[in-house]
Amino acid sequence: MSKDAPAPTLTSWVPVSVSLTYALGEFTLFSWEFSGRAHRQHFTTATVYSQLPDPPVDDDPTTDFFFYPVYPIAFTPEPVVSRGGWLLYTPYTFTNYYVDVERVGTFGAYLNGFSSKSRSTLQRKVKKFTAAGGGHLTWSSFTRVEDVDRFLALAGAVSATTYQERLLDVGLPRSSQFAARAKALAASGEMLGYILFLNDDAVAYMFCSCADGIATYSYVGYDPKVRELSAGTVLQYLVLKSLFDEPRIRIFDFGEGEGAQKKFFATDGQTCAKTYVFRRTPDRVARVHLHYRLNRFVAATGHVLDSWGIKSRVRKFVRQIG
């Protein structure tokens, strides 16, 4: 049964810089960047919300933005809400999928949770990829500070081939700031990087952060030239297999967003939302409404294309020309 979650105090918040991306389908137009404080409690340990959250109780007049990145809900939030001097923007809700490593216990028990058909399909993909590599299945993990530069070079080369980076600008970051962050995570034992190879060439990558026993995948991609070999699926299989042997890992969190592969590999899912809380100004009201209406237009267009039976073909064409 859901409860009203209390507004956390400022001690529950951490500094954050985030952005809203304005896009037409898979073409990014521009982004709006801003900074403030984010509430970082993991959704699997939070009380389920039955209403929109508030800014923290101990209001800081110097902060004009608070962010709830992912929180569990048992209601359907209004997208744009004014509350006092604040503007609350919840652009969408989603199912956050995860693997409960601690509850399941072993990788064998995890595999037994699949249907026999799904388990057979998964193992067949692994065998097919192995055969394409001459009978060798080669992959590496990168967790140390001295590993970071090599990981970023290999993963960055793969990311550059993906449509996510070419069209959506959401591939693996290349900035010196991200490299410094990755090294800081590695220094504290909180970086998990993985590369899958095919005949000595990197073809898929995954970058995760790890804190409080929760591994969260943040960036993932594979070279589209090996799409038929299901490189992304194979790497996900290998990563999960390894994490069941990591005593410190209790949850693998697939992160925000839904997808067939996330749902396939997950043991659990929770309906969640993300909410941006701004001090209300005319400029911010205009920016939020533009973002909301642009997203509605894109969604409506997608529904029309889907009803015509051409949405997947249009998406495929856009990714090819991108």
C-alpha positions, -999 to +999 in steps of 0.1 A: +000+000+000+014+034-010+021+062+015+028+098+012+066+102+012+078+130+034+097+159+018+134+152+026+156+177+043+185+194+025+208+168+040+192+143+016+202+162-015+233+165-036+245+191-062+235+182-097+236+196-132+210+183-156+193+193-189+161+190-209+166+180-245+143+194-271+141+169-300+120+160-330+119+122-329+156+112-332+169+146-341+181+168-312+173+205-317+189+220-286+192+215-248+184+236-217+210+231-190+206+240-153+219+232-119+205+227-084+201+198-060+189+162-066+174+137-043+194+105-046+176+078-027+173+047-048+137+039-058+140+003-045+145+017-009+120+047-011+085+049+001+060+048-028+046+082-035+009+088-038+012+124-049+038+147-064+068+155-042+077+188-027+109+208-025+128+200+007+114+210+040+145+231+049+141+254+019+173+270+006+166+304-009+198+302-030+186+271-049+160+276-076+159+240-089+153+206-072+153+173-090+137+139-082+154+117-108+136+085-102+110+078-075+084+051-072+047+061-077+012+047-072-006+075-090-007+092-124+009+126-121-001+157-140+027+168-163+028+205-153+017+217-119+021+251-102+024+249-064+031+281-046+061+297-061+072+265-077+066+248-111+067+210-110+073+192-143+069+155-147+073+148-184+065+111-183+063+080-161+081+047-169+087+012-156+122+010-140+134-025-146+160-042-124+175-076-114+172-084-077+205-102-075+203-106-037+169-122-037+175-145-067+208-157-052+227-175-081+230-171-118+216-206-123+185-197-104+183-165-124+184-184-157+158-208-144+134-178-141+132-176-179+109-198-199+127-228-215+122-211-249+137-178-238+166-195-220+173-215-251+172-184-273+196-166-250+221-194-249+219-199-286+228-162-291+259-166-269+270-197-289+264-179-322+286-150-311+313-173-298+313-192-331+317-160-350+348-153-329+364-186-339+352-204-308+365-177-285+343-154-263+364-125-253+354-097-230+370-076-203+360-057-172+376-023-163+374-012-127+407+004-118+418+040-123+446+028-146+419+010-167+398+041-174+417+056-203+418+024-222+381+017-215+371+051-227+391+048-259+376+014-267+341+022-257+342+056-273+351+041-307+321+018-304+298+046-293+308+067-323+292+041-346+258+041-328+227+060-338+223+071-302+254+092-305+250+103-341+214+114-338+205+118-302+239+129-287+234+104-259+264+082-265+293+077-241+306+112-231+340+122-244+347+152-222+376+155-198+350+161-171+335+126-177+369+110-178+377+126-144+344+114-130+351+079-142+385+079-126+370+092-094+344+064-094+372+039-101+393+052-072+364+047-049+355+012-063+323+024-079+331+021-116+322-010-136+332-009-173+328-038-198+340-043-234+330-073-256+354-081-284+350-099-317+383-110-333+402-085-312+379-056-322+357-039-296+321-043-306+300-035-275+304-017-243+287-010-210+295+016-183+280+013-149+283+031-116+280+012-083+270+025-049+254+009-019+253-025-036+234-012-066+250-013-100+233+011-124+240+010-161+244+044-175+258+040-210+256+011-234+260+005-271+272-019-298+286-016-333+256-018-357+278-039-381+274-068-356+237-064-350+230-098-364+252-113-337+233-098-308+264-083-293+245-061-268+225-091-256+256-112-252+274-086-232+244-081-210+243-118-203+280-119-194+278-089-172+249-103-152+266-136-149+297-119-134+276-098-110+260-128-094+296-137-083+301-102-068+291-104-031+287-066-029+261-064-056+225-068-045+207-050-074+214-044-111+194-014-121+186-009-158+180+028-152+154+051-166+135+041-197+118+010-210+129-014-237+123-050-248+158-061-237+155-045-202+122-062-197+136-095-209+165-095-186+147-080-155+134-099-126+113-070-113+099-036-124+086-006-106+065+023-120+085+054-115+085+091-124+110+119-126+101+154-115+118+188-121+109+214-095+117+250-106+111+283-088+085+297-111+095+325-135+079+334-169+110+322-187+109+287-170+072+284-175+077+290-212+106+266-215+087+238-197+056+242-217+076+242-250+093+210-239+060+194-229+041+204-261+070+193-284+070+159-267+033+156-272+036+165-309+063+139-314+043+113-295+012+121-316+031+119-348+045+085-337+010+072-331-001+082-366+029+066-382+023+035-361-013+033-372-002+035-408+022+006-401+053+026-411+068+038-378+095+011-376+105+017-413+107+055-408+128+050-376+152+026-395+156+050-424+164+079-401+190+059-382+206+049-415+209+084-429+220+098-396 
